[in-house]
Amino acid sequence: ASSIRSDGSRRSRGGMRHAPSSDRSMSQAMSSNASSASWESRPGIGSGDPLISHYPPTSPLGAAISLLCVMVHWNLPRLPGCCCPFHMAVTASKLLLKRVSKQPCNPLWSPLTGWQCSHCTCMNREGKEACEQCGSERDAIDGAAAASGTPVAPDFVSMPEG
């Protein structure tokens, strides 16, 4: 069972936050094109030490889910030539990332360093008792599941087998 919140998102009994899009569109977004194997097999991605060395890297699934959760907060202008609202948001994201990547280098930039969610492996601010991405409660032992190398997909995302 889940409840609809005023911002359109849903929260299940387990506290999991769901983006205000259908389960089907979220599952489609996480198809084989965005699978963890495809991200980790790309040169330069998934290899090397994480920026915050005492935590494992955020999983490709966790990173993709956090991008999708951010995109649903945008009320974008319609872009001509896009097949659907989802791909319009992806196109806008690419354009924004291209613009942001042209900013001067920032050697002091860092991901959040407070704690790592053991459910989705995203980083969080210290003082937060629930993950800002998936809504999971902070574990007594931060990153226990993440350290095992087996991130858990939130219940609204299905990953293809194989």
DSSP file with accessible surface (Angstrom, degrees, kcal/mol):
  #  RESIDUE AA STRUCTURE BP1 BP2  ACC     N-H-->O    O-->H-N    N-H-->O    O-->H-N    TCO  KAPPA ALPHA  PHI   PSI    X-CA   Y-CA   Z-CA
    1    1 A A              0   0   97      0, 0.0    12,-1.4     0, 0.0     2,-0.3   0.000 360.0 360.0 360.0 143.3    0.0    0.0    0.0
    2    2 A S  E     -A   12   0A  61     10,-0.2     2,-0.4    11,-0.1    10,-0.2  -0.949 360.0-136.9-139.1 158.7    1.2    3.5   -0.7
    3    3 A S  E     -A   11   0A  70      8,-2.1     8,-2.0    -2,-0.3     2,-0.5  -0.918  18.9-125.1-117.7 144.3   -0.1    7.0   -0.2
    4    4 A I  E     -A   10   0A 120     -2,-0.4     6,-0.2     6,-0.2     2,-0.2  -0.758  27.6-149.7 -86.9 130.2    0.0    9.9   -2.6
    5    5 A R    >   -     0   0   92      4,-3.4     3,-2.1    -2,-0.5    -1,-0.0  -0.491  29.5-100.5 -95.5 168.5    1.7   13.0   -1.2
    6    6 A S  T 3  S+     0   0  136      1,-0.3    -1,-0.1    -2,-0.2    -2,-0.0   0.784 121.4  56.9 -61.8 -25.9    1.0   16.6   -2.1
    7    7 A D  T 3  S-     0   0   84      2,-0.1    -1,-0.3     1,-0.0     3,-0.1   0.438 121.0-105.8 -86.6   4.5    3.9   16.8   -4.5
    8    8 A G  S <  S+     0   0   31     -3,-2.1    -2,-0.1     1,-0.3     2,-0.1   0.323  83.0 122.1  92.3 -10.9    2.6   13.9   -6.5
    9    9 A S        -     0   0    5     11,-0.1    -4,-3.4    -5,-0.1     2,-0.3  -0.410  54.6-133.3 -81.6 164.6    5.1   11.4   -5.2
   10   10 A R  E     -AB   4  18A  46      8,-1.5     8,-2.9    -6,-0.2     2,-0.4  -0.895  10.4-159.5-117.0 149.0    4.1    8.2   -3.4
   11   11 A R  E     -AB   3  17A  75     -8,-2.0    -8,-2.1    -2,-0.3     6,-0.2  -0.994  14.3-146.8-128.1 125.4    5.5    6.7   -0.2
   12   12 A S  E >   -A    2   0A  22      4,-1.9     3,-2.3    -2,-0.4   -10,-0.2  -0.285  35.4 -95.0 -82.3 172.7    5.0    3.0    0.5
   13   13 A R  T 3  S+     0   0  213    -12,-1.4   -11,-0.1     1,-0.3    -1,-0.1   0.853 126.2  58.2 -56.5 -33.2    4.5    1.5    4.0
   14   14 A G  T 3  S-     0   0   67      1,-0.1   123,-0.3     2,-0.1    -1,-0.3   0.444 121.4-107.6 -78.4   1.7    8.2    0.8    4.1
   15   15 A G    <   +     0   0   14     -3,-2.3     2,-0.2     1,-0.3    -2,-0.1   0.468  66.4 153.7  89.2   0.8    9.0    4.5    3.6
   16   16 A M        -     0   0   13      1,-0.1    -4,-1.9    -5,-0.0     2,-0.4  -0.456  39.0-136.8 -69.8 128.4   10.2    4.1    0.0
   17   17 A R  E     -B   11   0A  53    117,-1.9     2,-0.4    -6,-0.2    -6,-0.2  -0.713  17.7-160.1 -85.7 135.2    9.7    7.3   -2.0
   18   18 A H  E     -B   10   0A   9     -8,-2.9    -8,-1.5    -2,-0.4   116,-0.0  -0.949  20.0-117.9-116.6 136.4    8.4    6.8   -5.5
   19   19 A A        -     0   0    6     -2,-0.4     2,-2.6   -10,-0.2     7,-0.1  -0.365  37.2-104.6 -65.3 148.9    8.7    9.4   -8.3
   20   20 A P  S    S+     0   0   61      0, 0.0     2,-0.3     0, 0.0    -1,-0.1  -0.236  91.1  95.2 -77.2  55.8    5.3   10.7   -9.6
   21   21 A S  S    S-     0   0   35     -2,-2.6    51,-0.0     1,-0.0   -13,-0.0  -0.918  85.5 -81.5-134.1 166.2    5.5    8.6  -12.7
   22   22 A S     >  -     0   0   65     -2,-0.3     4,-2.0     1,-0.1     5,-0.2  -0.284  31.6-122.2 -69.8 153.4    4.0    5.3  -13.5
   23   23 A D  H  > S+     0   0   80      1,-0.2     4,-2.5     2,-0.2     5,-0.2   0.886 113.4  56.1 -58.4 -37.0    5.7    2.1  -12.4
   24   24 A R  H  > S+     0   0  185      1,-0.2     4,-2.7     2,-0.2    -1,-0.2   0.931 106.4  46.9 -64.7 -45.1    5.8    1.1  -16.1
   25   25 A S  H  > S+     0   0   37      2,-0.2     4,-2.2     1,-0.2    -1,-0.2   0.893 112.9  50.1 -67.5 -34.0    7.6    4.2  -17.3
   26   26 A M  H  X S+     0   0    6     -4,-2.0     4,-1.3     2,-0.2    -1,-0.2   0.930 111.8  48.3 -67.4 -41.5   10.2    3.9  -14.5
   27   27 A S  H  < S+     0   0   33     -4,-2.5     3,-0.3     1,-0.2    -2,-0.2   0.914 111.0  50.5 -64.0 -40.6   10.7    0.2  -15.4
   28   28 A Q  H >< S+     0   0  109     -4,-2.7     3,-1.5     1,-0.2    -1,-0.2   0.900 106.7  55.1 -63.4 -39.0   11.1    1.1  -19.1
   29   29 A A  H 3< S+     0   0   17     -4,-2.2    -1,-0.2     1,-0.3    -2,-0.2   0.814 107.8  50.1 -64.4 -28.1   13.6    3.8  -18.2
   30   30 A M  T 3< S+     0   0    1     -4,-1.3    -1,-0.3    -3,-0.3    -2,-0.2  -0.045  85.3 133.1-101.1  31.2   15.7    1.2  -16.4
   31   31 A S  S X  S-     0   0   44     -3,-1.5     3,-2.5   128,-0.1     4,-0.2   0.018  82.0 -70.9 -68.4-172.1   15.7   -1.3  -19.3
   32   32 A S  G >  S+     0   0   74      1,-0.3     3,-1.2     2,-0.2     6,-0.2   0.767 129.1  69.5 -58.2 -24.1   18.8   -3.0  -20.5
   33   33 A N  G 3  S+     0   0  143      1,-0.3    -1,-0.3     5,-0.1    -3,-0.1   0.765 109.8  34.0 -65.2 -23.3   20.1    0.3  -21.9
   34   34 A A  G <  S+     0   0   32     -3,-2.5    -1,-0.3     4,-0.0    -2,-0.2   0.164  89.6 136.1-115.6  17.3   20.6    1.5  -18.4
   35   35 A S    <>  -     0   0   22     -3,-1.2     4,-1.6    -4,-0.2     3,-0.2  -0.224  66.3-115.6 -66.7 158.5   21.6   -1.7  -16.7
   36   36 A S  H  > S+     0   0   48      1,-0.2     4,-2.6     2,-0.2     5,-0.2   0.871 114.4  57.7 -62.7 -35.2   24.4   -1.8  -14.2
   37   37 A A  H  > S+     0   0   58      1,-0.2     4,-1.4     2,-0.2    -1,-0.2   0.915 105.1  50.1 -63.4 -40.0   26.4   -4.1  -16.5
   38   38 A S  H  4 S+     0   0   42     -6,-0.2     4,-0.4    -3,-0.2    -1,-0.2   0.873 113.9  45.1 -68.4 -35.0   26.3   -1.6  -19.4
   39   39 A W  H >< S+     0   0   82     -4,-1.6     3,-1.5     1,-0.2    -2,-0.2   0.953 113.7  47.4 -72.6 -47.6   27.5    1.3  -17.2
   40   40 A E  H 3< S+     0   0  104     -4,-2.6    -1,-0.2     1,-0.3    -2,-0.2   0.744 107.1  58.2 -68.0 -20.5   30.3   -0.6  -15.5
   41   41 A S  T 3< S+     0   0   90     -4,-1.4    -1,-0.3    -5,-0.2    -2,-0.2   0.590  82.6 103.1 -86.2  -7.5   31.6   -2.0  -18.8
   42   42 A R  S X  S-     0   0  158     -3,-1.5     3,-1.9    -4,-0.4    -3,-0.0  -0.531  86.9-100.6 -74.5 137.3   32.1    1.5  -20.2
   43   43 A P  T 3  S+     0   0  124      0, 0.0    -1,-0.1     0, 0.0     3,-0.1  -0.328 106.3  12.3 -58.3 132.3   35.8    2.6  -20.3
   44   44 A G  T 3  S+     0   0   68      1,-0.2     2,-0.5    -4,-0.1     3,-0.1   0.353 109.3  95.9  84.9  -7.7   36.5    5.0  -17.4
   45   45 A I  S <  S+     0   0   60     -3,-1.9    -1,-0.2    -6,-0.2     3,-0.1  -0.958  87.8  12.8-117.3 133.5   33.3    4.2  -15.6
   46   46 A G  S    S+     0   0   65     -2,-0.5     2,-0.3     1,-0.3    -1,-0.1   0.515 107.7  95.4  85.5   1.1   33.0    1.7  -12.8
   47   47 A S        +     0   0   85      2,-0.1    -1,-0.3    -3,-0.1     2,-0.0  -0.880  63.7  32.3-121.5 158.5   36.8    1.4  -12.5
   48   48 A G  S    S-     0   0   65     -2,-0.3    -2,-0.0    -3,-0.1    -3,-0.0  -0.201  96.3 -44.0  89.8 174.9   39.1    3.1  -10.1
   49   49 A D        -     0   0  155      1,-0.1     4,-0.1    -2,-0.0    -2,-0.1  -0.526  60.8-110.4 -80.4 146.0   38.7    4.3   -6.6
   50   50 A P        -     0   0   37      0, 0.0    -1,-0.1     0, 0.0     3,-0.1  -0.317  26.3-114.4 -70.7 157.9   35.5    6.2   -5.5
   51   51 A L  S    S+     0   0  136      1,-0.2     2,-0.9     2,-0.1     3,-0.1   0.892 115.0  49.0 -59.9 -42.1   35.8    9.9   -4.7
   52   52 A I  S >  S-     0   0   24      1,-0.1     3,-1.8     3,-0.1    -1,-0.2  -0.862  83.4-162.7 -99.7  99.7   34.9    9.2   -1.0
   53   53 A S  T 3  S+     0   0  101     -2,-0.9    -1,-0.1     1,-0.3    -2,-0.1   0.704  79.5  60.5 -66.0 -23.8   37.4    6.4   -0.4
   54   54 A H  T 3  S+     0   0  137     -3,-0.1    -1,-0.3     2,-0.1    -3,-0.0   0.394 103.3  58.8 -88.8   8.3   35.8    4.9    2.8
   55   55 A Y  S <  S-     0   0   31     -3,-1.8    -3,-0.1    60,-0.0     3,-0.1  -0.972  89.7-112.1-126.5 149.1   32.5    4.1    0.9
   56   56 A P        -     0   0   42      0, 0.0     3,-0.1     0, 0.0    91,-0.1  -0.344  50.4 -83.2 -70.7 161.0   32.0    1.9   -2.1
   57   57 A P        -     0   0   83      0, 0.0     2,-0.1     0, 0.0    65,-0.0  -0.289  50.5 -97.7 -62.0 149.5   31.0    3.7   -5.4
   58   58 A T        -     0   0   44      1,-0.1    63,-0.1    -3,-0.1    64,-0.1  -0.478  48.5-107.7 -62.7 138.0   27.3    4.4   -5.9
   59   59 A S     >  -     0   0   12     61,-0.4     4,-2.6    -2,-0.1     5,-0.2  -0.308  18.6-119.0 -67.7 152.2   25.8    1.7   -8.0
   60   60 A P  H  > S+     0   0    7      0, 0.0     4,-2.6     0, 0.0     5,-0.2   0.903 117.4  52.9 -57.2 -37.8   24.9    2.5  -11.6
   61   61 A L  H  > S+     0   0   15      2,-0.2     4,-2.7     1,-0.2     5,-0.2   0.940 109.0  48.1 -63.7 -45.6   21.3    1.6  -10.7
   62   62 A G  H  > S+     0   0    1      1,-0.2     4,-2.2     2,-0.2    -1,-0.2   0.909 113.0  48.1 -61.4 -42.2   21.3    4.0   -7.7
   63   63 A A  H  X S+     0   0   26     -4,-2.6     4,-2.0     2,-0.2    -1,-0.2   0.924 112.7  48.2 -65.4 -42.5   22.8    6.8   -9.9
   64   64 A A  H  X S+     0   0   23     -4,-2.6     4,-2.3    -5,-0.2    -2,-0.2   0.925 111.2  50.4 -65.3 -41.4   20.3    6.3  -12.7
   65   65 A I  H  X S+     0   0    5     -4,-2.7     4,-2.6     1,-0.2    -1,-0.2   0.920 108.5  52.1 -63.3 -41.1   17.3    6.2  -10.2
   66   66 A S  H  X S+     0   0   27     -4,-2.2     4,-1.8    -5,-0.2    -1,-0.2   0.896 108.8  51.1 -65.8 -35.0   18.5    9.5   -8.6
   67   67 A L  H  X S+     0   0  104     -4,-2.0     4,-2.4     2,-0.2    -1,-0.2   0.935 110.8  48.3 -63.0 -45.3   18.7   11.1  -12.1
   68   68 A L  H  X S+     0   0   17     -4,-2.3     4,-1.4     1,-0.2    -2,-0.2   0.905 109.7  52.5 -62.2 -39.7   15.1   10.0  -12.8
   69   69 A C  H  < S+     0   0    6     -4,-2.6     4,-0.2     1,-0.2    -1,-0.2   0.851 110.6  48.0 -65.9 -33.9   13.9   11.3   -9.5
   70   70 A V  H >< S+     0   0   64     -4,-1.8     3,-1.9    -5,-0.2     4,-0.3   0.929 106.5  57.2 -70.1 -43.5   15.4   14.7  -10.2
   71   71 A M  H >< S+     0   0   20     -4,-2.4     3,-1.6     1,-0.3    -2,-0.2   0.822  96.0  63.0 -60.7 -32.7   13.9   14.9  -13.7
   72   72 A V  T 3< S+     0   0   54     -4,-1.4    -1,-0.3     1,-0.3    -2,-0.2   0.638  94.6  63.4 -71.8  -7.7   10.3   14.5  -12.4
   73   73 A H  T <  S+     0   0  128     -3,-1.9     2,-0.4    -4,-0.2    -1,-0.3   0.519  86.7  92.6 -87.3  -7.6   10.7   17.8  -10.5
   74   74 A W    <   -     0   0   92     -3,-1.6     2,-0.9    -4,-0.3    15,-0.0  -0.766  57.9-160.6 -95.0 131.8   11.2   19.8  -13.7
   75   75 A N        -     0   0  166     -2,-0.4    -3,-0.1     0, 0.0    -2,-0.0  -0.820  32.3-171.2-103.7  87.4    8.3   21.4  -15.6
   76   76 A L        -     0   0   41     -2,-0.9     2,-0.1     1,-0.1     3,-0.1  -0.463  26.5-107.6 -84.5 152.5   10.2   21.8  -18.9
   77   77 A P        -     0   0  101      0, 0.0     2,-0.2     0, 0.0    -1,-0.1  -0.468  50.8 -92.9 -69.5 149.6    9.1   23.6  -22.0
   78   78 A R        -     0   0  218     -2,-0.1     0, 0.0     1,-0.0     0, 0.0  -0.452  38.5-147.0 -66.1 133.5    8.1   21.3  -24.8
   79   79 A L    >   -     0   0   53     -2,-0.2     3,-1.3    -3,-0.1    -1,-0.0  -0.914  17.9-120.2-103.3 127.2   11.0   20.5  -27.1
   80   80 A P  T 3  S+     0   0  127      0, 0.0     3,-0.1     0, 0.0    -1,-0.0  -0.332  93.5  27.3 -64.9 146.2   10.1   19.9  -30.8
   81   81 A G  T 3  S+     0   0   89      1,-0.3     2,-0.4     2,-0.0     0, 0.0   0.432  84.3 130.5  87.1  -1.3   11.0   16.5  -32.2
   82   82 A C    <   -     0   0   40     -3,-1.3    -1,-0.3     1,-0.1     6,-0.1  -0.711  51.3-147.1 -88.6 139.2   10.8   14.6  -28.9
   83   83 A C  S    S-     0   0  108     -2,-0.4    -1,-0.1     1,-0.1     3,-0.0   0.757  74.8  -4.6 -75.5 -26.6    8.7   11.4  -29.0
   84   84 A C  S  > S-     0   0   45      1,-0.1     4,-1.9     0, 0.0     5,-0.2  -0.978  75.3 -96.7-160.5 164.7    7.4   11.6  -25.4
   85   85 A P  H  > S+     0   0   97      0, 0.0     4,-2.2     0, 0.0     5,-0.2   0.872 119.3  56.0 -58.9 -36.9    7.8   13.6  -22.2
   86   86 A F  H  > S+     0   0   70      1,-0.2     4,-2.1     2,-0.2     5,-0.2   0.961 110.4  42.5 -61.6 -50.5   10.3   11.2  -20.8
   87   87 A H  H  > S+     0   0   88      1,-0.2     4,-2.4     2,-0.2    -1,-0.2   0.794 110.2  58.6 -70.2 -23.3   12.7   11.5  -23.7
   88   88 A M  H  X S+     0   0   24     -4,-1.9     4,-2.6     2,-0.2    -1,-0.2   0.932 107.6  46.7 -65.8 -42.8   12.1   15.3  -23.7
   89   89 A A  H  X S+     0   0   12     -4,-2.2     4,-2.4     2,-0.2    -2,-0.2   0.893 111.6  51.0 -66.5 -37.4   13.4   15.3  -20.1
   90   90 A V  H  X S+     0   0   37     -4,-2.1     4,-2.3     2,-0.2    -1,-0.2   0.932 111.0  48.8 -64.5 -43.7   16.4   13.2  -21.1
   91   91 A T  H  X S+     0   0   54     -4,-2.4     4,-2.2     1,-0.2    -2,-0.2   0.928 111.5  48.9 -61.9 -44.4   17.2   15.5  -24.0
   92   92 A A  H  X S+     0   0   12     -4,-2.6     4,-2.7     1,-0.2    -1,-0.2   0.903 109.2  53.8 -62.2 -39.2   16.9   18.5  -21.7
   93   93 A S  H  X S+     0   0   18     -4,-2.4     4,-2.8     1,-0.2     5,-0.2   0.922 108.0  49.5 -60.9 -44.3   19.2   16.8  -19.1
   94   94 A K  H  X S+     0   0  142     -4,-2.3     4,-2.3     2,-0.2    -1,-0.2   0.921 111.8  48.5 -61.0 -44.0   21.8   16.2  -21.8
   95   95 A L  H  X S+     0   0  105     -4,-2.2     4,-2.0     2,-0.2    -2,-0.2   0.916 113.3  47.3 -63.1 -42.5   21.7   19.9  -22.8
   96   96 A L  H  X S+     0   0   75     -4,-2.7     4,-2.9     2,-0.2     5,-0.2   0.908 111.5  50.1 -66.0 -42.2   22.0   21.0  -19.2
   97   97 A L  H  X S+     0   0  111     -4,-2.8     4,-2.5     2,-0.2    -1,-0.2   0.894 108.6  52.9 -64.5 -37.2   24.9   18.7  -18.5
   98   98 A K  H  X S+     0   0  131     -4,-2.3     4,-0.6    -5,-0.2    -1,-0.2   0.930 112.2  45.5 -62.5 -42.3   26.7   20.0  -21.6
   99   99 A R  H >< S+     0   0  185     -4,-2.0     3,-1.1     1,-0.2    -2,-0.2   0.938 114.2  47.8 -65.7 -45.4   26.2   23.5  -20.4
  100  100 A V  H >< S+     0   0   75     -4,-2.9     3,-1.9     1,-0.3    -2,-0.2   0.871 103.3  62.4 -65.5 -35.3   27.3   22.7  -16.8
  101  101 A S  H 3< S+     0   0   91     -4,-2.5    -1,-0.3     1,-0.3    -2,-0.2   0.714  94.2  63.9 -66.6 -15.6   30.4   20.8  -18.1
  102  102 A K  T << S+     0   0  158     -3,-1.1    -1,-0.3    -4,-0.6    -2,-0.2   0.513  79.5 107.1 -85.7  -3.9   31.7   24.0  -19.6
  103  103 A Q  S <  S-     0   0  130     -3,-1.9     3,-0.1    -4,-0.2    -3,-0.0  -0.333  86.1 -85.0 -68.6 156.1   32.0   25.6  -16.2
  104  104 A P        -     0   0  119      0, 0.0    -1,-0.1     0, 0.0    -2,-0.0  -0.214  56.7 -85.4 -59.7 153.8   35.6   26.1  -14.8
  105  105 A C        -     0   0  130     -3,-0.1     3,-0.1     1,-0.1    -4,-0.0  -0.252  37.3-160.1 -57.4 147.3   37.1   23.1  -13.0
  106  106 A N    >   -     0   0   94     -3,-0.1     3,-1.9     1,-0.1    -1,-0.1  -0.787  11.6-178.9-133.1  88.2   36.3   22.9   -9.3
  107  107 A P  T 3  S+     0   0  123      0, 0.0    -1,-0.1     0, 0.0    -2,-0.0   0.683  83.3  58.4 -65.3 -12.5   38.9   20.7   -7.5
  108  108 A L  T 3  S+     0   0  155     -3,-0.1     2,-0.0     2,-0.0    -3,-0.0   0.491  77.4 117.4 -94.8  -2.4   37.0   21.2   -4.2
  109  109 A W    <   +     0   0  172     -3,-1.9    -3,-0.0     1,-0.0    -4,-0.0  -0.354  40.7 170.1 -64.1 143.1   33.7   19.7   -5.5
  110  110 A S        -     0   0   58     -2,-0.0     3,-0.1   -58,-0.0    -2,-0.0  -0.995  35.9-111.9-151.9 148.3   32.7   16.6   -3.7
  111  111 A P        -     0   0   34      0, 0.0    13,-0.1     0, 0.0     0, 0.0  -0.300  62.9 -71.7 -66.0 168.1   29.7   14.3   -3.4
  112  112 A L        -     0   0   66     11,-0.1    13,-0.1     1,-0.1    12,-0.1  -0.307  45.4-164.6 -59.4 147.2   27.9   14.4    0.0
  113  113 A T        +     0   0   81     10,-0.1    12,-0.1    -3,-0.1    -1,-0.1   0.349  58.6  95.9-119.9   4.3   30.0   12.7    2.7
  114  114 A G  S    S-     0   0   10     10,-0.9     2,-0.3     1,-0.2    11,-0.2   0.979  95.6 -37.9 -63.8 -61.5   27.6   12.1    5.5
  115  115 A W  E     -C  124   0B   2      9,-1.5     9,-2.6    11,-0.1     2,-0.5  -0.983  50.9-118.6-162.6 160.8   26.5    8.5    5.0
  116  116 A Q  E     -C  123   0B   0     -2,-0.3    27,-1.1     7,-0.2     2,-0.2  -0.926  28.6-121.0-112.3 131.2   25.8    6.0    2.3
  117  117 A C     >  -     0   0    1      5,-2.7     4,-1.2    -2,-0.5    21,-0.1  -0.498  11.4-151.9 -68.2 130.3   22.4    4.4    1.9
  118  118 A S  T  4 S+     0   0   14     -2,-0.2    34,-0.3     2,-0.1    -1,-0.1   0.637  92.6  52.8 -78.4 -11.2   22.7    0.6    2.1
  119  119 A H  T  4 S+     0   0   42     32,-0.1    33,-1.6     3,-0.1    -1,-0.1   0.943 130.4   7.1 -88.4 -53.9   19.6    0.2   -0.1
  120  120 A C  T  4 S-     0   0    4     31,-0.1   -61,-0.4     2,-0.1   -58,-0.1   0.522  91.0-128.1-108.7  -8.7   20.4    2.4   -3.2
  121  121 A T     <  +     0   0    4     -4,-1.2     2,-0.2     1,-0.2    -3,-0.1   0.563  58.5 142.6  69.7  15.1   24.0    3.3   -2.4
  122  122 A C        -     0   0    9    -64,-0.1    -5,-2.7    -6,-0.1    -1,-0.2  -0.521  53.0-112.2 -81.1 152.6   23.5    7.0   -2.9
  123  123 A M  E     -C  116   0B  29     -7,-0.2     2,-0.3    -2,-0.2    -7,-0.2  -0.562  35.0-166.8 -84.1 151.1   25.3    9.5   -0.6
  124  124 A N  E     -C  115   0B   0     -9,-2.6    -9,-1.5    -2,-0.2   -10,-0.9  -0.890  25.5 -94.6-136.3 163.2   23.4   11.6    2.0
  125  125 A R    >   -     0   0  125     -2,-0.3     3,-1.6   -11,-0.2     2,-0.0  -0.517  46.3-105.2 -75.4 143.7   23.8   14.5    4.3
  126  126 A E  T 3  S+     0   0  123      1,-0.2     3,-0.1    -2,-0.2    -1,-0.1  -0.380 108.0  37.5 -62.4 144.6   24.8   13.9    7.9
  127  127 A G  T 3  S+     0   0   56      1,-0.3     2,-0.4   -13,-0.1    -1,-0.2   0.218  86.1 117.0  94.8 -17.2   21.9   14.4   10.1
  128  128 A K    <   -     0   0   95     -3,-1.6    -1,-0.3     1,-0.1     4,-0.1  -0.715  47.7-164.0 -83.2 133.6   19.3   13.0    7.7
  129  129 A E  S    S+     0   0  123     -2,-0.4     9,-3.1    -3,-0.1     2,-0.3   0.563  73.6  44.2 -95.0  -9.9   17.7    9.9    9.1
  130  130 A A  B    S-D  137   0C  31      7,-0.3     7,-0.2   -13,-0.0     6,-0.1  -0.974  96.6 -95.4-133.4 149.6   16.3    8.7    5.7
  131  131 A C     >  -     0   0    5      5,-3.1     4,-1.3    -2,-0.3    -7,-0.1  -0.395  25.0-143.3 -63.3 132.9   17.9    8.5    2.3
  132  132 A E  T  4 S+     0   0   47      1,-0.2    -1,-0.1     2,-0.1    -8,-0.1   0.656  97.0  42.6 -74.0 -13.3   17.1   11.6    0.2
  133  133 A Q  T  4 S+     0   0   44      3,-0.1    -1,-0.2   -11,-0.1    -2,-0.0   0.878 131.8  12.4 -97.3 -50.9   16.9    9.5   -2.9
  134  134 A C  T  4 S-     0   0    3      2,-0.1  -117,-1.9  -118,-0.1    -2,-0.1   0.572  90.7-124.1-108.9 -11.7   15.0    6.3   -2.0
  135  135 A G     <  +     0   0    3     -4,-1.3    -3,-0.1     1,-0.3     3,-0.1   0.452  55.3 151.3  85.1  -0.9   13.5    7.1    1.4
  136  136 A S        -     0   0   23     -6,-0.1    -5,-3.1     1,-0.1    -1,-0.3  -0.363  52.0-104.3 -65.9 144.8   15.1    4.1    3.2
  137  137 A E  B     -D  130   0C 124   -123,-0.3    -7,-0.3    -7,-0.2     2,-0.2  -0.366  40.7 -98.0 -66.6 147.0   15.8    4.6    6.8
  138  138 A R        -     0   0   55     -9,-3.1    -1,-0.1   -21,-0.1     2,-0.1  -0.480  42.3-128.4 -66.7 129.8   19.4    5.1    7.8
  139  139 A D        -     0   0   65     -2,-0.2     3,-0.2     1,-0.1    -1,-0.1  -0.412  12.8-121.2 -76.3 157.1   21.0    1.8    9.0
  140  140 A A  S    S+     0   0  111      1,-0.2     2,-0.7    -2,-0.1    -1,-0.1   0.873 113.1  43.9 -63.6 -35.0   22.8    1.4   12.2
  141  141 A I  S >  S-     0   0  126     -3,-0.0     3,-1.3     0, 0.0    -1,-0.2  -0.925  96.8-135.6-112.8 104.2   25.8    0.3   10.1
  142  142 A D  T 3  S+     0   0   48     -2,-0.7   -25,-0.1     1,-0.2    -2,-0.0  -0.350  80.0   3.9 -60.8 134.6   26.1    2.6    7.1
  143  143 A G  T 3> S+     0   0    4    -27,-1.1     4,-3.1     1,-0.1    -1,-0.2   0.624  79.0 140.2  73.6  15.9   26.7    1.0    3.8
  144  144 A A  H <> S+     0   0   53     -3,-1.3     4,-0.9     1,-0.2    -2,-0.1   0.946  79.8  37.0 -60.1 -47.9   26.5   -2.6    4.9
  145  145 A A  H  4>S+     0   0   30      1,-0.2     5,-1.1     2,-0.2     4,-0.4   0.883 116.5  54.3 -71.2 -36.0   24.6   -3.8    1.8
  146  146 A A  H >45S+     0   0    8      1,-0.2     3,-1.6     2,-0.2    -2,-0.2   0.911 104.7  53.8 -64.2 -39.6   26.6   -1.5   -0.4
  147  147 A A  H 3<5S+     0   0   75     -4,-3.1    -1,-0.2     1,-0.3    -2,-0.2   0.797  99.0  63.8 -66.1 -24.3   29.8   -2.9    0.9
  148  148 A S  T 3<5S-     0   0   74     -4,-0.9    -1,-0.3    -3,-0.3    -2,-0.2   0.636 109.7-123.8 -74.2 -12.1   28.6   -6.4    0.0
  149  149 A G  T < 5S+     0   0   56     -3,-1.6    -3,-0.1    -4,-0.4    -2,-0.1   0.591  82.2 106.7  81.1  11.4   28.6   -5.3   -3.7
  150  150 A T      < -     0   0   92     -5,-1.1    -2,-0.1   -91,-0.0    -1,-0.1  -0.705  53.4-166.1-124.1  80.2   24.9   -6.2   -4.1
  151  151 A P        -     0   0   53      0, 0.0     2,-0.5     0, 0.0   -31,-0.1  -0.333  19.4-126.7 -64.8 148.2   22.8   -3.0   -4.2
  152  152 A V        -     0   0   68    -33,-1.6     3,-0.1   -34,-0.3    -6,-0.0  -0.857  16.3-132.6-100.4 127.3   19.1   -3.5   -3.8
  153  153 A A        -     0   0   36     -2,-0.5   -33,-0.1     1,-0.1     6,-0.0  -0.592  29.6-108.6 -76.7 134.6   16.8   -2.1   -6.5
  154  154 A P    >   -     0   0    2      0, 0.0     3,-1.9     0, 0.0    -1,-0.1  -0.253  33.7-106.6 -57.0 156.1   13.9   -0.1   -5.1
  155  155 A D  T 3  S+     0   0  111      1,-0.3    -2,-0.1    -3,-0.1  -137,-0.0   0.614 115.7  60.8 -67.2 -10.4   10.5   -1.8   -5.5
  156  156 A F  T 3  S+     0   0    9   -130,-0.0     2,-0.4     1,-0.0    -1,-0.3   0.426  96.1  70.0 -97.0   6.7    9.4    0.5   -8.3
  157  157 A V    <   -     0   0   11     -3,-1.9     2,-0.5  -131,-0.1  -130,-0.1  -0.975  61.9-164.7-124.1 129.8   12.3   -0.4  -10.7
  158  158 A S        -     0   0   69     -2,-0.4  -128,-0.1  -132,-0.0    -3,-0.0  -0.964   7.5-154.4-114.1 132.9   12.7   -3.7  -12.4
  159  159 A M        -     0   0   50     -2,-0.5  -128,-0.1     1,-0.0  -132,-0.0  -0.852  25.4-110.1-102.1 139.7   16.0   -4.7  -13.9
  160  160 A P        -     0   0   63      0, 0.0     2,-0.1     0, 0.0    -1,-0.0  -0.326  37.1-106.6 -65.8 148.9   16.1   -7.2  -16.8
  161  161 A E              0   0  186      1,-0.1  -129,-0.0    -2,-0.0     0, 0.0  -0.471 360.0 360.0 -72.4 149.2   17.6  -10.5  -16.1
  162  162 A G              0   0  118     -2,-0.1    -1,-0.1     0, 0.0     0, 0.0   0.433 360.0 360.0  85.9 360.0   21.1  -11.3  -17.4
